[in-house]
Amino acid sequence: MELLGVFRSVDEAAAAVDGLLAAGCPQQAITSVTSVPYPDGVLVDNTRPSRFHWMTLGGALLGACSGFLLAAGTAWLYPVQTGDKPIIALFPTGIITYEFMMLCAMLGTMLGMFLEMRLPDLEPRAYDPEIADGLIGISVTVGSVELGQRVKTALTSAGALRVVNNEVTK
């Protein structure tokens, strides 16, 4: 279950985060939803390790290996003997290896970008349209009903205009 508290000011949202931490909510479960980018640590100190550069590096290595295998493997399987020249030519194999490396590095970068942004979002998320107009949202993922009640109390006592729930009522 996810709860979203909507606030008018940054001070109220920061007080809500402090109240949530005092209520026993883990820091990893708290995120901010804003239309304005705030520096890290202003509202929520949610620094998690990034795998973005590893996806790019993995794509580049995969592309370099597959490009080399394609160029060198084709020349090895279908040898065309031209005088005393080597069957696997250095420069054409290098060009194909480089092009495949760059192609797969770009694809790895795009895949890493989507994973870092958590796209596509398949789970329903709590959202309030007024966040786009300048209000600030503090989103909390809770696992139990009693923690959800404490979170709701902490959000409303910090001055939340409303608390939005992502659960679909049937």
FIKOLZA-1660 file (N, C-alpha, C; in steps of 0.1 Angstrom, whole numbers, plus 5000, padded with zeros to 4 digits):
% residues 170
   i   px   py   pz ch aa at
   1 5009 4988 5000  A  M  N
   1 5000 5000 5000  A  M CA
   1 5009 5012 5000  A  M  C
   2 5005 5022 4993  A  E  N
   2 5012 5035 4992  A  E CA
   2 5003 5046 4996  A  E  C
   3 5009 5055 5005  A  L  N
   3 5002 5067 5009  A  L CA
   3 5009 5079 5004  A  L  C
   4 5002 5089 5000  A  L  N
   4 5008 5102 4994  A  L CA
   4 5002 5113 5002  A  L  C
   5 5010 5121 5009  A  G  N
   5 5006 5133 5016  A  G CA
   5 5009 5145 5007  A  G  C
   6 5000 5154 5005  A  V  N
   6 5002 5166 4997  A  V CA
   6 5003 5178 5006  A  V  C
   7 5014 5186 5003  A  F  N
   7 5017 5197 5011  A  F CA
   7 5019 5210 5003  A  F  C
   8 5017 5221 5009  A  R  N
   8 5018 5234 5003  A  R CA
   8 5033 5239 5002  A  R  C
   9 5041 5236 5012  A  S  N
   9 5054 5242 5013  A  S CA
   9 5064 5231 5016  A  S  C
  10 5077 5235 5013  A  V  N
  10 5088 5226 5015  A  V CA
  10 5090 5223 5030  A  V  C
  11 5088 5234 5038  A  D  N
  11 5089 5232 5053  A  D CA
  11 5080 5222 5058  A  D  C
  12 5067 5222 5054  A  E  N
  12 5057 5213 5059  A  E CA
  12 5061 5199 5054  A  E  C
  13 5066 5197 5042  A  A  N
  13 5070 5184 5037  A  A CA
  13 5082 5179 5044  A  A  C
  14 5091 5188 5047  A  A  N
  14 5103 5183 5055  A  A CA
  14 5099 5179 5069  A  A  C
  15 5090 5187 5075  A  A  N
  15 5085 5183 5088  A  A CA
  15 5078 5169 5088  A  A  C
  16 5071 5167 5077  A  A  N
  16 5064 5154 5076  A  A CA
  16 5074 5142 5074  A  A  C
  17 5085 5145 5067  A  V  N
  17 5095 5134 5066  A  V CA
  17 5101 5131 5080  A  V  C
  18 5104 5142 5087  A  D  N
  18 5109 5140 5101  A  D CA
  18 5099 5133 5110  A  D  C
  19 5086 5136 5108  A  G  N
  19 5076 5129 5116  A  G CA
  19 5075 5114 5112  A  G  C
  20 5076 5111 5099  A  L  N
  20 5076 5098 5094  A  L CA
  20 5087 5089 5100  A  L  C
  21 5099 5095 5100  A  L  N
  21 5111 5088 5105  A  L CA
  21 5109 5086 5120  A  L  C
  22 5103 5096 5127  A  A  N
  22 5101 5094 5142  A  A CA
  22 5090 5083 5144  A  A  C
  23 5081 5082 5135  A  A  N
  23 5070 5072 5136  A  A CA
  23 5075 5057 5133  A  A  C
  24 5087 5056 5129  A  G  N
  24 5093 5043 5127  A  G CA
  24 5092 5038 5112  A  G  C
  25 5090 5047 5103  A  C  N
  25 5089 5044 5089  A  C CA
  25 5104 5044 5083  A  C  C
  26 5107 5033 5076  A  P  N
  26 5121 5032 5071  A  P CA
  26 5124 5043 5060  A  P  C
  27 5136 5048 5060  A  Q  N
  27 5139 5059 5051  A  Q CA
  27 5138 5055 5036  A  Q  C
  28 5140 5042 5033  A  Q  N
  28 5139 5037 5019  A  Q CA
  28 5125 5037 5014  A  Q  C
  29 5115 5038 5023  A  A  N
  29 5101 5037 5019  A  A CA
  29 5096 5051 5016  A  A  C
  30 5103 5062 5019  A  I  N
  30 5098 5075 5017  A  I CA
  30 5105 5082 5005  A  I  C
  31 5096 5087 4996  A  T  N
  31 5101 5094 4984  A  T CA
  31 5093 5107 4983  A  T  C
  32 5099 5117 4975  A  S  N
  32 5092 5129 4973  A  S CA
  32 5087 5130 4958  A  S  C
  33 5075 5136 4956  A  V  N
  33 5069 5137 4943  A  V CA
  33 5067 5152 4941  A  V  C
  34 5075 5158 4933  A  T  N
  34 5074 5173 4930  A  T CA
  34 5074 5176 4916  A  T  C
  35 5070 5188 4912  A  S  N
  35 5071 5192 4898  A  S CA
  35 5084 5201 4897  A  S  C
  36 5090 5204 4907  A  V  N
  36 5103 5212 4907  A  V CA
  36 5114 5203 4912  A  V  C
  37 5125 5202 4906  A  P  N
  37 5136 5194 4911  A  P CA
  37 5143 5201 4923  A  P  C
  38 5143 5194 4934  A  Y  N
  38 5150 5198 4946  A  Y CA
  38 5163 5190 4947  A  Y  C
  39 5173 5197 4953  A  P  N
  39 5186 5189 4955  A  P CA
  39 5184 5177 4964  A  P  C
  40 5193 5167 4963  A  D  N
  40 5192 5156 4972  A  D CA
  40 5194 5160 4986  A  D  C
  41 5185 5155 4995  A  G  N
  41 5186 5157 5009  A  G CA
  41 5177 5169 5014  A  G  C
  42 5171 5177 5005  A  V  N
  42 5163 5187 5009  A  V CA
  42 5150 5182 5015  A  V  C
  43 5144 5173 5008  A  L  N
  43 5132 5166 5014  A  L CA
  43 5135 5152 5019  A  L  C
  44 5140 5144 5010  A  V  N
  44 5142 5130 5014  A  V CA
  44 5157 5127 5010  A  V  C
  45 5164 5121 5019  A  D  N
  45 5177 5116 5015  A  D CA
  45 5176 5102 5011  A  D  C
  46 5174 5100 4998  A  N  N
  46 5171 5087 4992  A  N CA
  46 5182 5084 4982  A  N  C
  47 5194 5082 4986  A  T  N
  47 5205 5079 4977  A  T CA
  47 5206 5064 4976  A  T  C
  48 5203 5059 4964  A  R  N
  48 5205 5045 4961  A  R CA
  48 5215 5043 4951  A  R  C
  49 5222 5032 4951  A  P  N
  49 5233 5030 4941  A  P CA
  49 5227 5030 4927  A  P  C
  50 5234 5035 4917  A  S  N
  50 5230 5035 4903  A  S CA
  50 5237 5024 4896  A  S  C
  51 5229 5017 4888  A  R  N
  51 5235 5007 4879  A  R CA
  51 5236 5012 4864  A  R  C
  52 5233 5025 4862  A  F  N
  52 5232 5030 4849  A  F CA
  52 5245 5028 4841  A  F  C
  53 5257 5031 4847  A  H  N
  53 5269 5030 4840  A  H CA
  53 5273 5015 4837  A  H  C
  54 5269 5006 4846  A  W  N
  54 5272 4992 4844  A  W CA
  54 5264 4987 4832  A  W  C
  55 5252 4992 4830  A  M  N
  55 5244 4988 4818  A  M CA
  55 5251 4992 4805  A  M  C
  56 5256 5004 4805  A  T  N
  56 5263 5009 4793  A  T CA
  56 5276 5001 4791  A  T  C
  57 5283 4998 4801  A  L  N
  57 5296 4991 4800  A  L CA
  57 5293 4976 4795  A  L  C
  58 5282 4970 4801  A  G  N
  58 5279 4957 4797  A  G CA
  58 5274 4956 4783  A  G  C
  59 5266 4966 4778  A  G  N
  59 5262 4967 4764  A  G CA
  59 5274 4968 4755  A  G  C
  60 5284 4977 4759  A  A  N
  60 5296 4979 4751  A  A CA
  60 5304 4966 4749  A  A  C
  61 5306 4959 4760  A  L  N
  61 5314 4947 4760  A  L CA
  61 5307 4936 4752  A  L  C
  62 5294 4935 4754  A  L  N
  62 5286 4925 4746  A  L CA
  62 5286 4929 4731  A  L  C
  63 5285 4941 4728  A  G  N
  63 5286 4946 4714  A  G CA
  63 5300 4943 4708  A  G  C
  64 5310 4946 4715  A  A  N
  64 5324 4944 4710  A  A CA
  64 5326 4929 4707  A  A  C
  65 5322 4921 4716  A  C  N
  65 5324 4906 4714  A  C CA
  65 5316 4901 4702  A  C  C
  66 5303 4905 4702  A  S  N
  66 5295 4901 4691  A  S CA
  66 5300 4906 4677  A  S  C
  67 5304 4919 4677  A  G  N
  67 5309 4925 4665  A  G CA
  67 5322 4918 4660  A  G  C
  68 5331 4915 4669  A  F  N
  68 5343 4908 4666  A  F CA
  68 5340 4894 4661  A  F  C
  69 5331 4887 4668  A  L  N
  69 5327 4873 4663  A  L CA
  69 5320 4873 4650  A  L  C
  70 5312 4883 4647  A  L  N
  70 5306 4884 4634  A  L CA
  70 5316 4886 4623  A  L  C
  71 5325 4896 4625  A  A  N
  71 5334 4900 4614  A  A CA
  71 5345 4889 4612  A  A  C
  72 5351 4885 4624  A  A  N
  72 5362 4875 4623  A  A CA
  72 5356 4861 4620  A  A  C
  73 5344 4858 4625  A  G  N
  73 5338 4845 4623  A  G CA
  73 5334 4843 4608  A  G  C
  74 5329 4854 4602  A  T  N
  74 5325 4853 4588  A  T CA
  74 5337 4851 4579  A  T  C
  75 5348 4858 4582  A  A  N
  75 5360 4857 4574  A  A CA
  75 5367 4843 4577  A  A  C
  76 5365 4838 4588  A  W  N
  76 5371 4825 4591  A  W CA
  76 5363 4813 4585  A  W  C
  77 5350 4814 4585  A  L  N
  77 5341 4804 4579  A  L CA
  77 5341 4804 4564  A  L  C
  78 5343 4816 4558  A  Y  N
  78 5343 4817 4543  A  Y CA
  78 5356 4824 4539  A  Y  C
  79 5367 4817 4540  A  P  N
  79 5380 4823 4537  A  P CA
  79 5381 4826 4522  A  P  C
  80 5386 4838 4519  A  V  N
  80 5389 4843 4506  A  V CA
  80 5404 4846 4506  A  V  C
  81 5412 4837 4500  A  Q  N
  81 5426 4839 4500  A  Q CA
  81 5430 4849 4489  A  Q  C
  82 5436 4860 4493  A  T  N
  82 5440 4870 4484  A  T CA
  82 5455 4872 4486  A  T  C
  83 5463 4865 4479  A  G  N
  83 5478 4866 4480  A  G CA
  83 5482 4862 4494  A  G  C
  84 5491 4870 4499  A  D  N
  84 5497 4866 4513  A  D CA
  84 5490 4875 4524  A  D  C
  85 5479 4880 4521  A  K  N
  85 5472 4888 4531  A  K CA
  85 5465 4879 4541  A  K  C
  86 5463 4884 4553  A  P  N
  86 5456 4875 4563  A  P CA
  86 5441 4874 4560  A  P  C
  87 5436 4862 4564  A  I  N
  87 5422 4860 4561  A  I CA
  87 5413 4869 4569  A  I  C
  88 5417 4871 4582  A  I  N
  88 5409 4881 4591  A  I CA
  88 5417 4894 4590  A  I  C
  89 5411 4903 4583  A  A  N
  89 5418 4916 4581  A  A CA
  89 5415 4925 4593  A  A  C
  90 5425 4932 4597  A  L  N
  90 5425 4940 4610  A  L CA
  90 5415 4952 4609  A  L  C
  91 5416 4960 4599  A  F  N
  91 5408 4972 4599  A  F CA
  91 5394 4970 4597  A  F  C
  92 5389 4962 4587  A  P  N
  92 5375 4959 4586  A  P CA
  92 5369 4952 4598  A  P  C
  93 5377 4943 4604  A  T  N
  93 5372 4937 4617  A  T CA
  93 5371 4947 4628  A  T  C
  94 5380 4956 4629  A  G  N
  94 5380 4967 4639  A  G CA
  94 5368 4976 4637  A  G  C
  95 5365 4979 4625  A  I  N
  95 5354 4989 4622  A  I CA
  95 5341 4982 4626  A  I  C
  96 5339 4970 4622  A  I  N
  96 5326 4963 4626  A  I CA
  96 5325 4961 4641  A  I  C
  97 5337 4958 4647  A  T  N
  97 5337 4956 4662  A  T CA
  97 5333 4969 4669  A  T  C
  98 5339 4980 4664  A  Y  N
  98 5336 4993 4670  A  Y CA
  98 5321 4997 4668  A  Y  C
  99 5316 4995 4656  A  E  N
  99 5302 4999 4653  A  E CA
  99 5292 4990 4662  A  E  C
 100 5295 4978 4663  A  F  N
 100 5286 4969 4672  A  F CA
 100 5287 4973 4686  A  F  C
 101 5300 4977 4691  A  M  N
 101 5302 4981 4704  A  M CA
 101 5294 4994 4707  A  M  C
 102 5294 5003 4698  A  M  N
 102 5287 5016 4700  A  M CA
 102 5272 5014 4700  A  M  C
 103 5267 5005 4691  A  L  N
 103 5253 5003 4690  A  L CA
 103 5248 4996 4703  A  L  C
 104 5255 4986 4708  A  C  N
 104 5250 4979 4720  A  C CA
 104 5252 4988 4732  A  C  C
 105 5262 4997 4732  A  A  N
 105 5264 5006 4743  A  A CA
 105 5252 5016 4744  A  A  C
 106 5247 5020 4732  A  M  N
 106 5236 5029 4732  A  M CA
 106 5223 5022 4737  A  M  C
 107 5221 5010 4732  A  L  N
 107 5210 5002 4736  A  L CA
 107 5210 4999 4751  A  L  C
 108 5222 4996 4757  A  G  N
 108 5224 4994 4771  A  G CA
 108 5221 5006 4779  A  G  C
 109 5225 5018 4773  A  T  N
 109 5222 5031 4780  A  T CA
 109 5207 5033 4780  A  T  C
 110 5200 5031 4769  A  M  N
 110 5186 5033 4769  A  M CA
 110 5179 5023 4779  A  M  C
 111 5183 5011 4779  A  L  N
 111 5177 5001 4789  A  L CA
 111 5180 5005 4803  A  L  C
 112 5192 5010 4806  A  G  N
 112 5196 5014 4819  A  G CA
 112 5188 5027 4823  A  G  C
 113 5185 5035 4814  A  M  N
 113 5177 5047 4816  A  M CA
 113 5163 5043 4820  A  M  C
 114 5157 5034 4813  A  F  N
 114 5143 5030 4816  A  F CA
 114 5143 5023 4830  A  F  C
 115 5153 5015 4833  A  L  N
 115 5154 5008 4846  A  L CA
 115 5155 5018 4857  A  L  C
 116 5164 5028 4856  A  E  N
 116 5166 5038 4866  A  E CA
 116 5153 5046 4869  A  E  C
 117 5146 5049 4858  A  M  N
 117 5134 5057 4860  A  M CA
 117 5122 5048 4863  A  M  C
 118 5124 5035 4865  A  R  N
 118 5114 5025 4868  A  R CA
 118 5102 5026 4858  A  R  C
 119 5106 5026 4845  A  L  N
 119 5096 5026 4835  A  L CA
 119 5096 5012 4828  A  L  C
 120 5085 5007 4823  A  P  N
 120 5071 5012 4825  A  P CA
 120 5067 5009 4839  A  P  C
 121 5058 5017 4845  A  D  N
 121 5053 5016 4858  A  D CA
 121 5041 5007 4858  A  D  C
 122 5042 4995 4862  A  L  N
 122 5031 4985 4861  A  L CA
 122 5022 4985 4873  A  L  C
 123 5026 4991 4884  A  E  N
 123 5018 4991 4896  A  E CA
 123 5011 5004 4897  A  E  C
 124 4999 5004 4902  A  P  N
 124 4992 5017 4904  A  P CA
 124 4999 5025 4915  A  P  C
 125 5001 5038 4912  A  R  N
 125 5008 5047 4922  A  R CA
 125 4998 5058 4926  A  R  C
 126 5000 5062 4939  A  A  N
 126 4992 5073 4944  A  A CA
 126 4997 5086 4938  A  A  C
 127 4988 5094 4933  A  Y  N
 127 4992 5107 4927  A  Y CA
 127 4980 5117 4928  A  Y  C
 128 4984 5129 4929  A  D  N
 128 4974 5140 4930  A  D CA
 128 4978 5150 4918  A  D  C
 129 4968 5153 4910  A  P  N
 129 4971 5162 4899  A  P CA
 129 4976 5176 4903  A  P  C
 130 4973 5180 4915  A  E  N
 130 4978 5194 4919  A  E CA
 130 4993 5194 4922  A  E  C
 131 5000 5183 4922  A  I  N
 131 5014 5183 4923  A  I CA
 131 5020 5190 4911  A  I  C
 132 5014 5189 4900  A  A  N
 132 5019 5195 4888  A  A CA
 132 5018 5211 4889  A  A  C
 133 5009 5215 4897  A  D  N
 133 5007 5230 4899  A  D CA
 133 5016 5236 4910  A  D  C
 134 5025 5228 4916  A  G  N
 134 5034 5233 4926  A  G CA
 134 5033 5228 4940  A  G  C
 135 5023 5219 4942  A  L  N
 135 5023 5213 4955  A  L CA
 135 5033 5202 4956  A  L  C
 136 5036 5198 4969  A  I  N
 136 5047 5188 4971  A  I CA
 136 5040 5175 4977  A  I  C
 137 5044 5164 4972  A  G  N
 137 5039 5151 4977  A  G CA
 137 5050 5143 4983  A  G  C
 138 5047 5137 4995  A  I  N
 138 5055 5128 5002  A  I CA
 138 5049 5114 5001  A  I  C
 139 5055 5105 4994  A  S  N
 139 5050 5092 4992  A  S CA
 139 5056 5082 5001  A  S  C
 140 5048 5074 5007  A  V  N
 140 5053 5064 5017  A  V CA
 140 5048 5050 5013  A  V  C
 141 5056 5040 5012  A  T  N
 141 5052 5027 5009  A  T CA
 141 5052 5019 5023  A  T  C
 142 5040 5014 5026  A  V  N
 142 5038 5008 5039  A  V CA
 142 5034 4993 5037  A  V  C
 143 5038 4985 5046  A  G  N
 143 5035 4970 5044  A  G CA
 143 5024 4966 5054  A  G  C
 144 5022 4972 5065  A  S  N
 144 5012 4968 5074  A  S CA
 144 5001 4979 5077  A  S  C
 145 4990 4975 5082  A  V  N
 145 4979 4984 5084  A  V CA
 145 4983 4993 5096  A  V  C
 146 4989 4988 5106  A  E  N
 146 4992 4996 5118  A  E CA
 146 5003 5007 5114  A  E  C
 147 5012 5003 5106  A  L  N
 147 5022 5013 5101  A  L CA
 147 5015 5023 5092  A  L  C
 148 5006 5019 5084  A  G  N
 148 4998 5028 5076  A  G CA
 148 4990 5038 5084  A  G  C
 149 4985 5034 5095  A  Q  N
 149 4978 5043 5104  A  Q CA
 149 4987 5053 5110  A  Q  C
 150 4999 5049 5114  A  R  N
 150 5009 5058 5120  A  R CA
 150 5014 5068 5109  A  R  C
 151 5015 5063 5097  A  V  N
 151 5020 5072 5086  A  V CA
 151 5009 5082 5083  A  V  C
 152 4997 5078 5082  A  K  N
 152 4986 5088 5080  A  K CA
 152 4985 5098 5091  A  K  C
 153 4987 5094 5103  A  T  N
 153 4986 5104 5114  A  T CA
 153 4998 5113 5113  A  T  C
 154 5010 5108 5110  A  A  N
 154 5022 5117 5109  A  A CA
 154 5020 5127 5097  A  A  C
 155 5014 5123 5086  A  L  N
 155 5013 5132 5075  A  L CA
 155 5002 5142 5078  A  L  C
 156 4991 5139 5084  A  T  N
 156 4981 5149 5087  A  T CA
 156 4986 5158 5098  A  T  C
 157 4993 5153 5108  A  S  N
 157 4998 5162 5118  A  S CA
 157 5008 5172 5113  A  S  C
 158 5015 5169 5103  A  A  N
 158 5025 5178 5097  A  A CA
 158 5019 5189 5088  A  A  C
 159 5006 5188 5086  A  G  N
 159 4999 5198 5078  A  G CA
 159 4996 5194 5064  A  G  C
 160 4994 5181 5061  A  A  N
 160 4990 5176 5048  A  A CA
 160 4976 5181 5044  A  A  C
 161 4975 5186 5032  A  L  N
 161 4962 5190 5027  A  L CA
 161 4952 5178 5026  A  L  C
 162 4958 5167 5021  A  R  N
 162 4950 5155 5020  A  R CA
 162 4960 5143 5019  A  R  C
 163 4955 5131 5022  A  V  N
 163 4963 5119 5021  A  V CA
 163 4957 5110 5010  A  V  C
 164 4964 5107 5000  A  V  N
 164 4958 5099 4989  A  V CA
 164 4964 5085 4990  A  V  C
 165 4955 5075 4988  A  N  N
 165 4958 5061 4989  A  N CA
 165 4958 5055 4975  A  N  C
 166 4967 5046 4972  A  N  N
 166 4967 5040 4959  A  N CA
 166 4958 5028 4957  A  N  C
 167 4953 5023 4968  A  E  N
 167 4944 5011 4967  A  E CA
 167 4931 5014 4960  A  E  C
 168 4928 5005 4951  A  V  N
 168 4915 5006 4943  A  V CA
 168 4904 5000 4951  A  V  C
 169 4894 5008 4954  A  T  N
 169 4883 5002 4962  A  T CA
 169 4873 4995 4952  A  T  C
 170 4869 4983 4956  A  K  N
 170 4860 4975 4948  A  K CA
 170 4846 4976 4952  A  K  C
% end
